[in-house]
Amino acid sequence: MTEVPAEVQRLLDAANGHDIDAFLPGFTEDGVVDDWGREFRGAAAIRGWATTSSSASRSAST
């Protein structure tokens, strides 16, 4: 099995644990999330998406 880099694993763990404060540092200030065609640009927009989106709240990555 391939080893996942520690930084990537921390981001996945934060996302899977719905820990927004640990998840956001994985993005740059001008980072973008594309949620099925809806784009969220920048930390504030990504935080808003992560706290209100059903896509974010139901997501899990492995």
Backbone as CSV, one residue per row, in Angstrom:
resi,resn,N_x,N_y,N_z,CA_x,CA_y,CA_z,C_x,C_y,C_z
1,MET,0.842,-1.176,0.000,0.000,0.000,0.000,0.888,1.239,0.000
2,THR,0.466,2.274,-0.686,1.234,3.508,-0.788,1.107,4.324,0.492
3,GLU,2.221,4.870,0.935,2.252,5.725,2.128,1.719,7.111,1.764
4,VAL,0.794,7.611,2.554,0.246,8.949,2.345,1.122,9.938,3.106
5,PRO,1.555,11.028,2.457,2.354,12.026,3.168,1.599,12.558,4.390
6,ALA,2.324,12.847,5.454,1.727,13.272,6.725,0.815,14.484,6.563
7,GLU,1.222,15.465,5.766,0.387,16.661,5.565,-0.942,16.305,4.909
8,VAL,-0.903,15.422,3.940,-2.125,14.996,3.261,-3.005,14.216,4.231
9,GLN,-2.411,13.339,5.030,-3.183,12.559,5.993,-3.857,13.461,7.017
10,ARG,-3.149,14.507,7.478,-3.756,15.450,8.435,-4.966,16.146,7.821
11,LEU,-4.854,16.546,6.553,-5.972,17.194,5.876,-7.148,16.230,5.730
12,LEU,-6.871,14.991,5.338,-7.938,13.995,5.220,-8.599,13.721,6.566
13,ASP,-7.793,13.595,7.615,-8.343,13.355,8.954,-9.222,14.517,9.396
14,ALA,-8.774,15.741,9.130,-9.556,16.923,9.502,-10.870,16.961,8.727
15,ALA,-10.806,16.684,7.429,-12.019,16.687,6.610,-12.979,15.595,7.061
16,ASN,-12.465,14.398,7.278,-13.316,13.288,7.709,-13.889,13.508,9.100
17,GLY,-13.152,14.229,9.951,-13.629,14.541,11.295,-14.449,15.811,11.355
18,HIS,-14.660,16.431,10.184,-15.428,17.678,10.081,-14.863,18.747,11.012
19,ASP,-13.528,18.788,11.110,-12.804,19.769,11.925,-12.372,20.911,11.011
20,ILE,-13.234,21.905,10.894,-13.005,23.002,9.955,-11.720,23.752,10.268
21,ASP,-11.449,24.000,11.543,-10.249,24.751,11.910,-8.972,24.009,11.534
22,ALA,-9.000,22.699,11.527,-7.835,21.918,11.107,-7.818,21.722,9.587
23,PHE,-8.970,21.792,8.959,-9.114,21.584,7.524,-8.673,22.803,6.714
24,LEU,-9.029,24.002,7.170,-8.756,25.219,6.404,-7.285,25.496,6.132
25,PRO,-6.365,25.218,7.047,-4.959,25.490,6.732,-4.421,24.691,5.541
26,GLY,-5.162,23.726,5.073,-4.761,22.986,3.889,-4.950,23.774,2.598
27,PHE,-5.552,24.952,2.694,-5.811,25.802,1.532,-5.015,27.092,1.636
28,THR,-4.604,27.616,0.492,-3.990,28.936,0.459,-5.090,29.982,0.595
29,GLU,-4.702,31.233,0.821,-5.690,32.312,0.958,-6.575,32.440,-0.278
30,ASP,-6.048,32.081,-1.441,-6.840,32.168,-2.663,-7.270,30.781,-3.163
31,GLY,-7.326,29.826,-2.244,-7.725,28.467,-2.590,-9.153,28.406,-3.101
32,VAL,-9.466,27.339,-3.821,-10.789,27.177,-4.423,-11.314,25.778,-4.131
33,VAL,-12.589,25.702,-3.754,-13.308,24.435,-3.662,-14.361,24.458,-4.757
34,ASP,-14.421,23.404,-5.540,-15.455,23.256,-6.561,-16.379,22.141,-6.087
35,ASP,-17.581,22.521,-5.716,-18.579,21.574,-5.221,-19.631,21.386,-6.308
36,TRP,-19.342,20.483,-7.219,-20.242,20.179,-8.332,-20.629,21.443,-9.091
37,GLY,-19.614,22.257,-9.443,-19.846,23.444,-10.257,-20.037,24.725,-9.467
38,ARG,-20.230,24.617,-8.175,-20.314,25.821,-7.332,-18.917,26.070,-6.784
39,GLU,-18.337,27.234,-7.102,-16.977,27.531,-6.661,-16.984,28.415,-5.424
40,PHE,-16.098,28.093,-4.503,-15.911,28.855,-3.274,-14.445,29.248,-3.234
41,ARG,-14.175,30.565,-3.308,-12.807,31.081,-3.415,-12.403,31.796,-2.143
42,GLY,-11.235,31.424,-1.636,-10.677,32.077,-0.458,-11.122,31.410,0.833
43,ALA,-10.352,31.682,1.891,-10.575,31.020,3.179,-11.974,31.269,3.735
44,ALA,-12.463,32.508,3.654,-13.786,32.816,4.214,-14.886,32.061,3.470
45,ALA,-14.798,32.026,2.154,-15.808,31.316,1.367,-15.737,29.809,1.609
46,ILE,-14.526,29.279,1.715,-14.372,27.845,1.971,-14.893,27.504,3.362
47,ARG,-14.629,28.356,4.350,-15.172,28.135,5.701,-16.699,28.123,5.647
48,GLY,-17.287,29.081,4.959,-18.743,29.124,4.827,-19.289,27.868,4.180
49,TRP,-18.623,27.416,3.120,-19.040,26.181,2.453,-18.946,24.999,3.413
50,ALA,-17.832,24.914,4.131,-17.601,23.767,5.014,-18.579,23.735,6.184
51,THR,-19.058,24.891,6.616,-19.970,24.920,7.764,-21.431,24.760,7.362
52,THR,-21.767,25.024,6.094,-23.175,24.984,5.711,-23.520,23.965,4.638
53,SER,-22.541,23.489,3.909,-22.815,22.607,2.778,-23.080,21.176,3.220
54,SER,-24.145,20.617,2.685,-24.399,19.202,2.974,-23.335,18.337,2.315
55,SER,-22.743,18.796,1.220,-21.660,18.041,0.577,-20.477,17.922,1.509
56,ALA,-20.122,19.027,2.158,-18.978,19.017,3.071,-19.281,18.189,4.305
57,SER,-20.489,18.294,4.817,-20.804,17.591,6.060,-20.945,16.087,5.874
58,ARG,-21.203,15.644,4.638,-21.347,14.207,4.385,-20.110,13.584,3.776
59,SER,-19.100,14.406,3.507,-17.948,13.878,2.785,-17.067,13.012,3.668
60,ALA,-16.399,12.094,3.034,-15.372,11.280,3.682,-14.391,10.858,2.603
61,SER,-13.117,10.969,2.915,-12.072,10.604,1.963,-11.201,9.516,2.555
62,THR,-10.703,8.652,1.691,-9.800,7.594,2.134,-8.554,7.598,1.284
